[in-house]
Amino acid sequence: MLDSNQSQTNITVGLQYQGLLGIVMFSILTSVPCCVFLFINGTMLFTLRSKHVFRETSRYILLYNLLFADTVQMAHSQLMYILAVCRLRLTYPVCGFLIMIANISNNISPLTLVLMSLERYVAVCYPLRHATIITTRNTEAAITVVWGFSSLHIFAQVLLLSNFPFEDPQSLQMKDFCGKESMLLDPISDYYNKAFTCFLFVSAGVTVTCNYIGVMITARSASTDKDSARKSRNTLLLHLVQLGLSLSSTIHNPLLVAVSKVLDRIVIVRIQIVLYVCIIILPRCLSSFIYGIRDQTIRPVLVYHLCFQWRRSPLL
């Protein structure tokens, strides 16, 4: 899975040819959208913890987990961007810790989308058993499994990294900016990372697609709640879009490498800025927009908090 940190490193390397004005301008273009989206996501997270119904409903618990992972990833990307702009080179242990955080949050998002699609599938296909199967306890257990699976992946990466010969303290100092590719010191680590990425997205895509097909088939039944089935079908379709946006980030660097062979460096830097905002940052805030606008329960509470109306509202 592509780490946005490396793309930010490439941006910074290009910016050094444009002087201080260019650095300031492009830093604003990337930092302002990220800060706005962080504010929206943070407000959404607060909203999901502000009412009992959000804390005790499975789909809102899953949504909170998804938003938390996306928010961590956005904050992490912005931190790495600032480090790259300041041209700070970290040690391998510090960089490795930061990359571990990014990898975990990257893995949590598609896996949580799978859980959310399964919840919608059960709600439509097995409505009478939904309350029994999709309980708060089962949802929390599923989230724990997701975090455990992601942690095992990180543990495997650490084991592969331990094969690299760090002979003395000076070898711990990185010679390049911190990024995911900088931590793939062993070819085996690179192969493992690509294999895991393919397995994760193929499995998630197949699962969500099968759930979508199942909901469509069930929706044709005369005994099915047509309105509920339609909403669930649209939600699963949005999950597929979110998976697609996450997958598109994996071709970000290869695409830029291909473009760099035919375009000028300044143009490439501008393309990187656009791709970073549209592919890396914007998808991380997509869930807040989707559920904040579509969900009739979340919308009034989210608007209330976004507008800073601190006096007690009758909606609460």
N, C-alpha and C positions, 0 to 999 in steps of 0.2 A: 504494500500500500504506500502510495507516494506521501512523503512528508512535506508539508508546505514550507518547512524550515529551509530546505535546500533551495527552493525557488526564491525565497527571500535573500539567501546568500548570493544567488546569481544576480538578482536585482541590484544588490549593494555593490557587487564587483563592477557592474556596468555603470552605476551612478558615480563612481570615483573619477570617471572620465568627463564628467559634466560639471564639476565644481560644487561649491557649497549651495548655490541657488537651486541647482537641479536636485540635490539631496533633500533640501527642505521641501521643495515642491512635491516630489514623489513620496516623501514621507507623509505629507499631509494627505495626499490622495489615497494612501493605504491605511493610515492610522485613523482618520476620521470615520470612514465606514465601519471599521472594526470596532471603534469605541461606541458608535451608535448601536450596532448590533449586539455588543456586549451589554449595553444598557437595556435593550429590549429583552434579551434572553434572561438577564438578571431579574428584571421585573416579572417575567413569566415564571421563573423559578419561585420567586417570592409569592406570586399569586397561587401557585399550585400547593403551597404550604400554608395558605392563609385561611382555608376553610376545611372543615371536617370532611365534607363530601369528596374533596380532591385527595385527601390523605387516605381515604378508605375505599376508593374506587380503583379497580385494577388498571383500567386504561389510563387513568391520570397518573398512577404510580409509574407505569411504563413510560409515559410521556415525560415525567420528571427525570427519569433515568436517561432518556435520550437527550433531553435538553442539557442536563448536567454534563454529559460527555461532550456535546457540541460546544458548550460554553468553555469548558476546560481547553478544548482544542483551539478555539479562537484566541483565548488569553495566552496560551502557550505560543501560538504562531506570532502574535504581536510581540511577545517577549523576545523570541528568537530574532525577529526583525530588528528590534532595537539593539540587540547585541551585535547583529551583523552591521548595522549602520555605524555603530560606534567602533567597529573593527576590533572587537574583543575576541580573542582566541582562548577558549576554555581548555581545561584538562579533560582527558578521556573519561575519567569517572564522573565528573560533573556533567559533561555533555551526554554521557550514557544515561544518567539519571533523567535528564530532561527528555531525551528521546524515548525512554521507557514510558514516561507520562503520555507523550504524544501517541505512541503505539497503542497503549491501552485504550485511550479515548477514541482512537480511530477504529479499533475493533469493536468497541461497545456499541457504536452507532448502528452498523448493519445488523448486528445480532439482536439489538433491541427492536429494530424494525421487524425482524422475523417474529419476535414474541408478540408485537402489536398486531401483526397480520394474523397470527394464530388466534389471538383473542377475538378478532372480528370474525374469523371463520367459525369459531365455536358459537359466537353470538347469533349468527345467521343460520348455520346448519344444525345446531343443537340448542335451540333457545330454551328448552325446558331443563336442560342440564347445565346451562351456562353458569348459573349461580352456584352450582355444586363444583364444577370444574375450575372456573376462573374465580378463585377466592383470593383474598388479600394475602393469606399465608402462602398459597401456591405461587402467586405472583412474586412475592419477595424471595421465595426459594428459587424461582427461575432466574431472577435477577442475580442472585448469588452465584448460580451456576455460570451465568454469562461472564461475570467478573472473574470467577475462578478459571474459566477457560482462557480468557484473555491474559490472565496472570501466568498461566502455564506456558503460553506462547512467549511471553517476555522472559520467563525463566529459561526456556530453550535457547533464546537468543543470547542470554548472558552466558550460558554454558559454551556456546559456540565462540563467543567473544573471548572466553578465558583461554582459548588455544593460541591467541596472539601473544607473541613473546615481548612483554614489557620488561626490558632488561634493567633499566635504571629509571630514577625519577624523571630525568629529562625526556625519556620516551613517552611519558604520560602527557606531556604538553602537545596539544594539537597544532599541526602546521597549517591547518585550514580552518575555515569557519565551521561551527558546529552544525551538523545536519545529519539526516538519516544515512545518506550515502557515505558520509565521513566515518560512520561507525560500522560500516560493512567492510571490516578489515580482512576478512577471510572469504574466499570465493564460495565456500560452503554456506556462509551466512547469507550471501546474496541469493543463492539458489533456494535456500530454505525460505527466505522472505518472499520471493516470487511465487513459490509453490503454495505457501500459506495464503497469500493474497488471492490467488486464483481459486483455491478451495473455498475460502470464505465468501467471495462474491458469487461464485457459481452456486454454492449451496444456498445462500440467502436469496439469490434471484429465482432459483428453481422453487424454493419453498413459498415465497410470496406469490409467484405466478400460479402455482398449484392451488393455493388458497383463493386466489382471484377467480380461477376457473370453477372451483367448487362453489363459490358464492354465486357466480353467474348461473350455474346449473340449478342450484337450490332456489334462486330467485324466480325461476319459471314455474315453481310449484304453486298450486292454487292456495295452499294453506300457509304460504309464507307471507310475512309482513313486507309488502312491496316497498314501502317507504324506507324501512330499516335496511332491507337488502340493497336498495339503491345507494343509500348513504355509505354502507359498508363497502360496496363495490368501488365507489369513488375514492374512499379512504385507502383501499388496497392499491388502487391505481396510483395514488399519490405516493404511497410507499415505494412502488416500483420506480417512480420518477426520482425520489430521494436516493434510492440505491444507484440509479443511473448517474446521478450527479456525483455521488461518492466515487463511483467507478471511473468517471471521467477524469478525476484528479490523478489517477494512476498513469494516464498517458500525457500528463502535463509536461514533464521534463523531456520525454522522448520527442514530443511535438516541437518543443522549443529548440531542441538540438537540431532537428531537421530544418526548422525555419532559419536558424542561425547561419546555415550554409549559403543562404541566398539573400539575406537581408542585412542592412547595416546595424551596427551594435546599438545605436540610439533607438532605432525602430524596435529592435528586439526588447529593449528595456521597457518601452511603452506597452508592448504586447504583453510582457510579463506582468505589468501592473494591472492591466485589464483582466487577464486570466486569473490572477491572484484574487481579485475582488469578486469576480463572477463565479469562479469554480471552487475556490478554497474558502472564502469568507461568507459569501451569500448563502450557499447551501446550509451552513451551520446555523443560520437564522431562519431557514425556511419553515422549520417545525413551529416556531413561535407564530409566524404569520398564518400558517395553515390552520392550526388549532385555535389560535387567538381570534381568528375571524369566523371560522366555520362553527365552532362549538358554542352553542347558545348559553351554556353554563359558565364557560370561561370568559366569554367576551365582555360582559358588563363589569366583571371584577378586574379584568386586565385593563380595560379603559380607565376604570376608577384609579388604579395605581399609576398608570402612565401619565395621567393628568395631574398627579400630585394633589388629589383632593383628600387631604388628611382628616378632615372632619368626618365623623361617623356617617356612613351612608346607609339608607334603608335596605340596600342590596345585601349588606353584610349582616 
